[in-house]
């Protein structure tokens, strides 16, 4: 226990511990404002107050970084690049081994697995002051065409007044109760491979139902799959090629029209 507390203090900056979280509006519709500011820095940046920094690492892994310096990595595989840092929080799903690791660094203060005992799911409600991390369980296809009930988690990060959702390895459209538990997601990371998770028409229907201000495609294995997804979305969403792996979002700069922000994945590397 002493070692755990010391590790927690080492990797949580003092400013972070004192941070208060701006209330989010997951269960209420947010007013949208004109534009989002995006950037492609060479290393982990400082994040302005009431902003969230997002970096697409690879496959389904994103770094989510707060103003107070909290670092959270989704679908964590144990490798984020050559920049030496220990995330404060990692989330994982286990549909495939490219979405989790059995051996996360023991120095990571919070390791949130998106599954529990087989078929029983798991509930997370991690309040770090500046950030609240919670999950909504969904089912996944298991071996031999079976189903593992509640074997996947959609993780939601409430911070800076925003609700940021990561759909994980989603295998079915959420039901009414799951949509209600998610609430209004301002930003959503969505797998768009078109087969390993959801087929393209179903994923497009899910995203139209969520009505998020920003959609970030992930889990695409070629530009062909990505382009198919973008073609299916272009009637209802604006499309922005960010030109790099990172962007910064804030509640007062959400786009007025639902927008797909295309990030190009890149490991987090030490600047040369």
N, C-alpha and C positions, 0 to 999 in steps of 0.2 A: 504493500500500500504506500509506504514512504517513497519507494522508487517511482511509483506511478504519479504521485503528487509532484515530485521534483521534475519528472518529465513534462508534466502538464504545465508547470510554471515556466520551464525552460522554453517551450515552444509557443506559449501564448503570451504575446507582448502585454505589458502592463496596461497600455492604452486600450487594448482589446477587452481585457477583463472588465474595464470600467464602462465599456460602451453600452448604451441603451439601444434597443431595436426600435426603429420607426415602425409603427403598426402597419401591417400589410392589409390588403383588402381582398384576400382570396375568395371570400364568399360574397363580395359585392363587385359590381362592375366599375371599372376605373374610367375616368375621363382620359382620352388620349390626346397627346400634344404633338406638335409638328414633326420632330425629327429625332433620330438617334445619332449619337456621336460615336464613331468607331476609330480604332487605332491599331497599329501593329508595332509594339515596342520590342526591343532586343532582349529584355529581361523582365522579371517581375516588377511591375511599376507600383508606385504609390497610387492609392485609389482615393479620389476626392470624396468628401462627405456626401452621403446619400447617392452614391454610385456603386455599381458592381462591375467588376472586371471578369470577363469570360475568355478562356483560352481553350481552343479545341486541340487536345493533345494527340489523340489517335483513336480510330475505331468508334468507341462510345465513351471515351474518357475526356472529361473537361475539367479544367481548373476553374473554380469559382472563388474569387478573392474579394474580401470585404475592405471597407475603409479602414477598419481597425487592424487589418493584417491577418485575419483568419483565412486559411487556405483549405479548400475542400475539393476533393477529387472524386468524380463519379466513375462508376464501373472500373474501379481501381484494379490494375493487374500487377502492381508491384514495381512498375517502371514508368517513369514520366519523362525521362530524358537525362541529360548529364548535369543539370543544375542540382546541386546537393541541397535538398530541403525536405523536411518532414511535414506532410500535411497535418492539419489539426483534425480533420475529419475525412474519412474515405467511405464511400458507399460501394456496394458490390451486388451483382446478380450472378446466378450460376447456371443459366441456360447453356452457356458455353464457357470454356476456360479462358476465352479472350475478354471476359467481363469480370474476372475476380482472381484472387490469389489465395491459396490456402496458407500462405506464410507472409502476412503483412508484417512490416517492421514493428516490433513490440514497442517502439518509441512513439508510434502514432496514438494519440490520446483516445480517439473515438473511431472504432471500426464498426460500421453499420452494415450487416449482412441483410440482403433483401429477401431472405428466406429463413424459415425456422425449421422445426421438426417437420418431416415430410407431410405435406398436405394441410398443415396448420398455420402456415404463414408466420408473420412476426409484426410487431407494432413498435415503431420508433417515434419518440417525441423528445428530441434533444434540444434543449433551450440553452444556448450559450450567451444569452444576453443580446448581443448584436445580431445573432442569427438563430432562427428556429429551423431545425431539420425534422421533417416528418415523412411518413411514407403511406402509400395506399397499395395494398397487395392486389395482384392479378394472377391469373393462372398461366402456366406454361405447358407446352407439349413436352412430355418426358420420353424416355427411351421406349422403343417398340410401340410407338403411336399412342402411348398412354397420356394421361394428363396429371400434372402435379398441381393440385389446388394451391393457390396463393404462393406459388414458387417464384414469382417475380415481384419486384417493388417499383412503383413509380415514386421517386423521391422528390419532395418539394422543399425548396429553400426559401424561407420568408426572411427578407432582409431589405433594408433601405426602402421600405414601403412597397417592395415588389414581391410577387410570387413567381418563382422560377422552378419549372418542372422538368424532370428528366424521365422519359418514358421507359428507360431500361430496355429489356429484350421483350417488348410487348408482343403477345401472341393472339390477342383478341381485342375487339372493341370493348372499352369499359361499359359496364351496365349503369343503370340510372344511379344506383347507390354509390358506385365508384366515381362517377362524374361529380356527384354532389360532394363527396369527400374531398375531391381535388379542389373544387372551387374554381375561381377565375384565375387562370395562369396567364401572367403577362408575357412571360418568355417560356418557350418549351423546346427542348431538344428532342427530336423525333427520328427514329430509325426509318430509313426510306429505301432499304435494300430491295423491297418488293417481293420477298419470298421467305427468307430465314425468319423474319418477324412477321409483319402483316403484308398482304398483297397491297399494291399501290391504291386501288380504289377504296379499300377499307381504311388505310392510313389517311387518305385525303378526307374521307368522311369524318374520321376522328378529329382531325385538325380543324375542319370546318365547324364541328360541334364545339370544340374548345374555344374557338374565336380568340386565340392569343394574339397580342399585338406583334410579337416577334416569334418566328419559327426558325430554328437552326437545324438544318438537316444533318444527320449523323448516320453511321453504320451503312454507308454506301461503299460498294466495292469497286466501282468504276464510274466514270463520267456518264456512261450510258444509263445506269440506274438513276443517277442524280438527275440527268436531263429528263428522263421519263417522268420523274416526280415533279420537276419544275413545270413541264408542259401541262401536267394535270392540275397544277395549282395556279397558273398564271391568270385565269379569269377572275379569281377572287382575291389574290394576293399580289402585292408588288414584289419584285425580286431585285435584290441588291447583291452583287458580287463584291464582298468586302475586300478581296485581294490578299488576304492573309489569315492567320489563325485566331485573331483576337478582336474583341470589341468591348466597349464600355457602355453600360446602359444605366439609365436613371428613370424614375417615375415621370419626371416632368419633360422627358425627351422621347417618350414612346411615340412611334409613328402614328399618324392619324388614320392611316389605312393599314390593315394587316399586312405584314411584310415578312418575306423570307430572307434571312441574312445568310448567305452562303459563305461559310468559313472553310479555309483550306488547312487541314490538320498539320501540325508540326510539333515535334517533341520540344519540351522546355529545356533548352540547352544553355550552357554557360556562354556568355557573349565572348566572341573572339576579339 
